[in-house]
Amino acid sequence: MGAGFGGLATARKLAGQKDIEVTIVDRHPYQLFSPLLYQVATGGLPEDDIAYPVRAAIPGVLFRRGEVTKVSTDSKTITLADQAIIQYDQLVLATGSTGTTFGVSGVQENALQMKSILEARKIKKQLLGMYEEVEAGHQPVEALKVVVIGAGPTGVEVSGAVAELQKSMKYEFPKLYKQASVTLVEAGPRVLPMFHEKSSKHAQSELEEIGVTVKTNAAVDQMDKTEVHLKSGEVLIGGTFIWAAGVAAYSTWTSLGETDRSNRLMINDNLQTTSGVFVIGDGAHLQFKGNPLPMIAPVALQMGRHVAKQILNLKNNKELTKFKYTDKGQMATIGRRRAVVEMPGGLRLHGTLAWLTWLALHVFYLAGGRNRISVIADWMWNYIAWGVGPRRTVID
């Protein structure tokens, strides 16, 4: 269940194995390369570049488009929204995560989140359309102000991309572009809190250098259509609010076992719940060095490959083996030639080298040769033309 990083990693490892039939079920017919979703939202890439057809991804694997509404571990079946029933011998739950508002008043109604193509499309339309609205006199100039809440990798990356987008608007809105701004709000004491403190300081310095206003120790109390109210009493006025403050697993599957406060199912070292279902990726809670494994693509990929081995072990009447996570580091890009990369062993990269490392890794993990070539071409054009690229077309 799920055609994300983890689900496809499992299916790819099992494809072509004798006497094993693999079926992927997902409500979308494509794999979404979510790490680049923010570039679609800010007009850096067309959405086709980060979506790859599941049916073409792995030859020999069946695909059924549909939304699963029920899992029965007793009868070993899943039920789809159209009432179709699929029997299984082994079930792998790889359904990913969704945005969470932590119950903050007004966020659900007034903020834009970024977990799907549709949501990215809404952000892009809002960011670019607001210039037209202000120029026509339908909105005040304050509507060009953007507030991003949450300074994890997604918040940092989208803030940097918005700042660069706003600079590029001088070509089309020379009288307005200087009125635009972006503010990054973080409840904790620093940006990129999961990174080393030196990397966090460097990232904040780079953000401020390209024009992002960074506010730390600034928790959001409530939000309405034009204002973000902080617990300190400060009020931020804007026209676009992007919520990047956290994610949670889907609550749909909490009945399959014990969960944490983010709806993640507690699993054992074999990556199974007590009901015998394999769970991988963002929906799985497994301890690593005293903390749950992070909700990132490398975790899902490693879990997916391990589960495939577990299924082969079951088929061959062998014992299951414990999952061992290999930390390969973390990275975040801030803008052109600006990024932070942390490698195992304490190696930290900043600036151009980090940015090139980030580019190379993301191209490597993209599915499909056409997508890789298209992304590289778009990045090269955007680098040369400073943003006059895919963003010019906004379809209503």
VOGU-3710 file (C-alpha; in Angstrom, 3 decimals, decimal comma):
1> mgagfgglat> 0,000/0,000/0,000  1,646/3,203/-1,217  3,808/4,057/-4,228  6,264/6,314/-2,460  9,949/5,733/-1,805  9,421/2,807/0,552  6,693/1,037/-1,370  8,545/1,154/-4,678  11,802/0,086/-3,024  10,077/-3,055/-1,723
11> arklagqkdi> 8,385/-3,798/-5,039  11,567/-3,217/-7,047  13,492/-5,682/-4,876  10,796/-8,358/-5,251  10,099/-7,841/-8,954  10,944/-10,905/-11,012  11,297/-13,218/-8,016  9,963/-16,703/-8,705  6,481/-17,472/-7,330  5,994/-13,959/-5,961
21> evtivdrhpy> 3,274/-11,668/-7,278  3,611/-8,030/-6,273  0,722/-5,580/-6,397  1,131/-1,884/-5,649  -1,995/0,006/-4,593  -2,068/3,795/-4,578  -4,698/6,476/-5,146  -2,373/8,239/-7,583  -0,947/6,620/-10,729  2,450/8,238/-10,189
31> qlfspllyqv> 5,328/8,280/-7,736  5,802/11,779/-6,346  9,389/12,878/-5,761  8,408/14,929/-2,719  11,860/16,416/-1,915  11,465/18,667/-4,971  7,823/19,532/-4,377  8,784/22,964/-3,077  10,366/23,772/-6,464  7,030/23,099/-8,160
41> atgglpeddi> 5,345/25,302/-5,554  7,733/28,170/-6,291  7,803/27,742/-10,061  11,306/26,323/-10,418  10,154/23,039/-11,978  7,058/21,880/-13,867  5,099/19,265/-11,941  5,656/16,567/-14,593  9,347/16,558/-13,704  8,740/15,123/-10,225
51> aypvraaipg> 5,941/12,652/-11,020  6,728/9,292/-12,604  4,095/6,741/-13,732  4,012/3,791/-11,336  3,108/1,348/-14,117  6,309/2,271/-15,955  8,502/2,294/-12,858  8,870/-1,455/-12,306  8,197/-3,924/-15,136  6,455/-7,094/-14,025
61> vlfrrgevtk> 4,717/-5,533/-11,016  0,942/-5,107/-10,955  -0,546/-1,727/-10,151  -4,074/-1,045/-8,913  -5,169/2,557/-8,655  -7,497/3,070/-5,738  -7,843/4,291/-2,171  -7,724/1,659/0,551  -10,517/2,118/3,077  -10,127/-1,017/5,175
71> vstdsktitl> -7,494/-3,553/6,154  -8,560/-6,878/7,635  -5,663/-8,770/9,158  -7,992/-11,676/10,040  -9,036/-12,401/6,450  -5,817/-10,903/5,007  -7,665/-8,569/2,666  -7,744/-4,887/1,832  -10,881/-3,120/0,636  -10,807/-0,211/-1,809
81> adqaiiqydq> -13,190/2,736/-2,043  -14,917/1,101/-5,024  -15,547/-1,964/-2,811  -12,984/-4,100/-4,634  -11,266/-6,603/-2,343  -7,646/-7,672/-2,754  -6,250/-10,730/-0,989  -2,714/-10,681/0,343  -0,205/-13,026/1,924  2,102/-10,245/3,099
91> lvlatgstgt> 1,041/-6,622/3,477  3,467/-3,681/3,397  2,009/-0,414/4,671  3,939/2,427/3,021  1,357/5,188/2,908  3,601/8,092/3,910  2,498/11,123/5,893  0,343/14,212/5,768  0,641/17,721/7,148  -0,440/18,415/10,711
101> tfgvsgvqen> -1,482/21,754/12,215  -0,983/20,740/15,884  -4,421/22,183/16,526  -3,309/25,816/16,027  -6,393/27,935/15,409  -6,887/29,157/11,842  -4,075/27,187/10,223  -6,307/24,663/8,477  -8,437/27,422/6,956  -5,806/30,016/6,065
111> alqmksilea> -2,430/28,343/5,515  -1,218/26,421/2,489  0,544/23,115/3,033  2,814/21,234/0,669  2,369/17,452/0,657  0,872/16,893/-2,805  0,983/18,139/-6,392  -2,393/19,806/-5,880  -1,162/21,711/-2,824  2,041/22,765/-4,606
121> rkikkqllgm> -0,056/23,967/-7,526  -2,185/26,081/-5,147  0,912/27,686/-3,629  2,328/28,518/-7,054  -0,942/30,039/-8,214  -1,230/32,075/-5,010  2,363/33,339/-5,086  2,249/34,435/-8,718  -1,388/35,436/-8,847  -0,976/37,844/-5,948
131> yeeveaghqp> 1,190/40,122/-8,107  -1,649/40,400/-10,615  -4,134/41,089/-7,807  -1,999/43,839/-6,273  -1,240/45,444/-9,628  -4,961/45,528/-10,442  -5,742/47,122/-7,077  -7,720/44,142/-5,761  -5,242/43,522/-2,932  -3,014/45,824/-0,814
141> vealkvvvig> 0,768/45,674/-1,302  1,019/43,840/2,045  -0,463/40,825/0,255  2,943/40,306/-1,413  4,415/39,384/1,974  4,913/35,639/2,489  5,190/33,947/5,888  6,596/30,412/6,146  6,007/28,610/9,440  8,454/25,892/10,408
151> agptgvevsg> 12,239/26,033/9,861  12,987/22,406/9,167  14,458/21,453/5,767  11,153/22,062/3,953  10,623/25,477/5,531  14,207/26,562/4,869  14,126/25,358/1,263  10,791/26,934/0,408  11,785/30,232/2,094  14,958/30,433/0,026
161> avaelqksmk> 13,079/29,558/-3,155  10,392/32,183/-2,474  13,052/34,835/-1,848  14,684/34,043/-5,199  11,305/34,014/-6,930  10,496/37,441/-5,514  13,766/38,857/-6,806  13,090/37,484/-10,286  9,728/39,271/-10,452  11,527/42,538/-11,253
171> yefpklykqa> 11,376/41,479/-14,906  7,574/41,438/-14,937  6,558/43,684/-12,033  9,366/46,271/-11,736  7,216/48,615/-9,632  6,037/45,923/-7,226  8,780/43,383/-6,696  10,534/45,357/-3,933  7,312/45,310/-1,899  7,446/41,529/-1,568
181> svtlveagpr> 9,125/39,801/1,363  9,395/36,409/3,031  9,566/35,717/6,761  10,523/32,338/8,206  9,054/31,599/11,631  10,400/28,885/13,941  9,066/27,991/17,386  12,446/26,657/18,521  15,726/28,475/19,116  17,271/27,856/15,670
191> vlpmfhekss> 16,567/26,885/12,075  17,253/23,287/10,991  17,109/22,057/14,611  18,062/18,502/13,601  21,364/19,745/12,136  24,560/20,656/13,989  24,444/24,128/15,504  27,168/25,382/13,123  25,116/24,266/10,115  22,030/25,955/11,556
201> khaqseleei> 23,892/29,229/12,026  25,275/29,051/8,502  21,828/28,328/7,052  20,282/31,281/8,888  23,077/33,567/7,731  22,560/32,462/4,120  18,803/32,941/4,360  19,195/36,454/5,713  21,737/37,260/3,014  19,198/36,513/0,266
211> gvtvktnaav> 16,522/38,569/2,007  14,638/36,175/4,280  13,656/37,540/7,690  14,184/34,750/10,237  12,311/34,725/13,542  13,255/32,028/16,062  11,634/31,323/19,450  8,464/32,491/17,723  5,591/30,058/18,198  2,362/30,687/16,282
221> dqmdktevhl> -0,680/31,239/18,482  -3,362/31,703/15,829  -3,881/32,740/12,236  -6,507/34,402/10,094  -6,708/35,349/6,422  -4,227/38,246/6,594  -2,392/37,892/9,928  -0,203/35,427/11,806  -0,340/35,982/15,567  2,696/34,869/17,560
231> ksgevliggt> 2,554/33,892/21,233  4,861/36,827/21,963  2,077/39,158/20,842  3,737/40,126/17,559  1,509/40,089/14,493  2,838/39,316/11,001  0,807/40,642/8,070  0,854/38,850/4,748  -1,036/37,464/1,793  0,413/33,952/1,614
241> fiwaagvaay> 1,034/31,700/4,606  2,844/28,394/4,062  2,695/25,847/6,879  5,805/23,642/7,025  5,794/23,029/10,757  5,279/19,294/10,870  3,878/16,073/9,502  2,052/13,065/10,906  1,130/9,606/9,690  -2,422/9,032/8,477
251> stwtslgetd> -4,821/8,269/11,313  -6,659/5,771/9,074  -4,382/2,896/10,106  -4,113/3,452/13,863  -6,311/0,383/14,432  -3,500/-1,856/13,160  -1,445/-1,443/16,328  -0,099/0,858/19,000  0,777/4,356/17,782  2,712/7,409/18,936
261> rsnrlmindn> 1,332/10,950/19,092  2,057/11,408/15,368  -0,118/8,380/14,460  2,997/6,349/13,573  2,569/2,632/14,164  4,960/1,105/16,674  6,925/-1,685/15,012  9,491/-4,226/16,157  13,010/-4,678/14,802  11,586/-6,884/12,035
271> lqttsgvfvi> 9,506/-3,860/10,881  6,204/-5,512/11,836  3,284/-4,513/14,001  1,831/-6,967/16,498  -0,745/-7,885/13,843  2,021/-9,039/11,484  1,779/-6,139/9,016  5,030/-4,668/7,730  5,142/-0,880/8,133  7,822/1,302/6,537
281> gdgahlqfkg> 8,592/4,958/5,991  6,798/7,881/7,587  4,078/5,686/9,085  6,524/3,600/11,139  7,880/4,332/14,611  11,185/2,575/15,306  13,759/3,733/17,827  17,269/4,642/16,656  19,826/5,954/19,150  17,095/6,882/21,608
291> nplpmiapva> 14,808/8,659/19,137  12,304/7,563/16,482  13,781/7,290/13,015  13,202/10,538/11,092  10,428/10,806/8,514  12,741/11,129/5,506  13,220/9,318/2,203  16,470/7,465/3,084  14,705/5,750/5,988  11,834/4,631/3,752
301> lqmgrhvakq> 14,231/3,359/1,070  16,276/1,299/3,507  13,174/-0,076/5,199  11,637/-0,968/1,838  14,640/-2,974/0,737  14,827/-4,737/4,095  11,153/-5,716/4,026  11,661/-7,263/0,593  14,395/-9,435/2,114  12,054/-10,324/4,989
311> ilnlknnkel> 9,370/-11,482/2,567  11,902/-13,629/0,735  12,957/-15,098/4,079  9,343/-15,982/4,875  8,902/-17,569/1,462  12,026/-19,683/1,975  11,135/-20,617/5,583  14,027/-18,618/6,987  14,082/-16,488/10,132  13,361/-12,779/9,964
321> tkfkytdkgq> 16,294/-10,445/10,551  16,527/-7,198/12,473  16,551/-3,936/10,575  19,706/-1,855/10,958  19,520/1,734/9,804  22,576/3,333/8,224  22,657/7,075/8,765  23,854/8,630/5,514  23,610/12,209/6,706  21,232/15,036/5,895
331> matigrrrav> 21,069/18,072/3,666  19,068/21,159/2,846  19,371/23,682/0,050  18,867/27,393/0,633  19,200/28,814/-2,857  21,539/28,984/-5,803  24,976/27,779/-4,677  23,770/27,762/-1,087  23,193/24,568/0,901  24,238/22,684/4,024
341> vempgglrlh> 25,206/19,012/3,974  26,119/16,842/6,950  27,801/13,514/6,343  28,423/10,611/8,740  31,555/11,056/10,780  30,999/14,767/11,382  31,883/16,034/7,899  29,946/19,220/7,129  29,766/20,988/3,773  28,507/24,497/3,068
351> gtlawltwla> 28,171/26,681/-0,003  28,785/25,664/-3,613  30,161/22,178/-2,891  27,201/21,382/-0,649  24,819/22,717/-3,285  26,366/20,586/-6,025  26,199/17,549/-3,728  22,526/18,258/-3,099  21,853/18,591/-6,856  23,659/15,353/-7,726
361> lhvfylaggr> 21,917/13,279/-5,052  18,440/14,486/-5,979  19,003/13,818/-9,673  20,315/10,338/-8,804  17,161/9,416/-6,866  14,724/10,772/-9,446  12,779/8,032/-11,235  13,017/7,930/-15,023  15,700/9,117/-17,429  13,413/11,702/-19,027
371> nrisviadwm> 12,698/13,261/-15,632  16,408/13,485/-14,803  17,268/15,147/-18,116  14,327/17,540/-17,844  15,184/18,559/-14,271  18,842/19,161/-15,151  17,811/21,237/-18,176  15,371/23,313/-16,117  17,926/23,889/-13,370  20,541/24,979/-15,898
381> wnyiawgvgp> 18,123/27,366/-17,572  16,952/28,801/-14,253  20,556/29,291/-13,173  21,385/31,202/-16,354  18,130/33,118/-16,712  17,603/33,757/-12,963  14,122/32,380/-12,605  12,558/33,129/-15,970  11,564/29,514/-16,570  8,663/27,140/-15,914
391> rrtvid> 7,028/29,610/-13,534  5,923/31,849/-16,414  2,992/29,569/-17,171  0,246/29,461/-14,575  -2,790/27,474/-15,616  -6,068/28,362/-13,918
//
